Amino acid sequence: MPDKECDVKGCENESFQTVPADLASKLFQFKEKKTKVHLCREHYKEYKKATKKERELDRLAWK
């Protein structure tokens, strides 16, 4: 079975992490519409930096 590749349009790197598409779609354009997307290591790093505040607020809402 082949490894999954990054879902970001124009990227062919190997998938590193799966994230919710609603947050990631604010940063990247994807090959197809999904609820969860696979990101390579580089795109995941960008995603984490750009959505840090939003993810913190989401975690606080859980408490």
C-alpha positions as CSV (number, residue, x, y, z in Angstrom):
1,M,0.0,0.0,0.0
2,P,1.5,3.3,-1.0
3,D,2.1,6.0,1.6
4,K,-0.3,8.9,1.7
5,E,0.9,12.2,0.3
6,C,0.2,15.7,1.4
7,D,-3.2,17.0,0.3
8,V,-2.0,20.6,-0.3
9,K,-2.3,21.5,-4.0
10,G,1.1,21.3,-5.7
11,C,2.8,19.3,-2.9
12,E,3.8,15.7,-3.4
13,N,5.7,15.1,-0.1
14,E,4.8,12.2,2.2
15,S,2.0,12.8,4.7
16,F,3.2,13.5,8.3
17,Q,0.0,14.4,10.2
18,T,-3.8,14.5,9.7
19,V,-5.6,17.7,10.8
20,P,-9.2,19.1,10.6
21,A,-9.8,20.6,7.2
22,D,-11.8,23.6,8.5
23,L,-8.8,25.2,10.2
24,A,-6.2,24.1,7.5
25,S,-8.4,25.5,4.7
26,K,-7.8,29.0,6.0
27,L,-4.1,28.6,5.1
28,F,-3.9,26.2,2.2
29,Q,-5.7,25.1,-1.0
30,F,-6.4,21.4,-1.2
31,K,-6.6,19.0,-4.1
32,E,-10.2,17.9,-3.0
33,K,-12.7,18.8,-0.4
34,K,-12.5,16.6,2.8
35,T,-13.2,16.9,6.5
36,K,-9.7,15.9,7.5
37,V,-6.5,16.5,5.4
38,H,-3.0,15.0,5.4
39,L,-0.2,17.5,5.7
40,C,3.6,16.9,5.1
41,R,6.0,17.9,7.8
42,E,6.6,21.4,6.3
43,H,2.9,22.3,5.9
44,Y,2.1,20.9,9.3
45,K,4.7,23.2,10.9
46,E,3.1,26.2,9.1
47,Y,-0.3,25.1,10.2
48,K,0.7,24.8,13.9
49,K,2.3,28.3,13.9
50,A,-0.7,29.9,12.1
51,T,-3.4,28.3,14.2
52,K,-1.8,28.2,17.6
53,K,-4.2,30.8,19.2
54,E,-7.3,29.2,17.7
55,R,-6.4,25.8,18.9
56,E,-5.7,27.1,22.4
57,L,-9.2,28.7,22.5
58,D,-10.7,25.5,21.3
59,R,-9.0,23.5,24.1
60,L,-10.2,26.1,26.7
61,A,-13.8,25.7,25.6
62,W,-13.6,22.0,26.4
63,K,-13.0,22.7,30.1
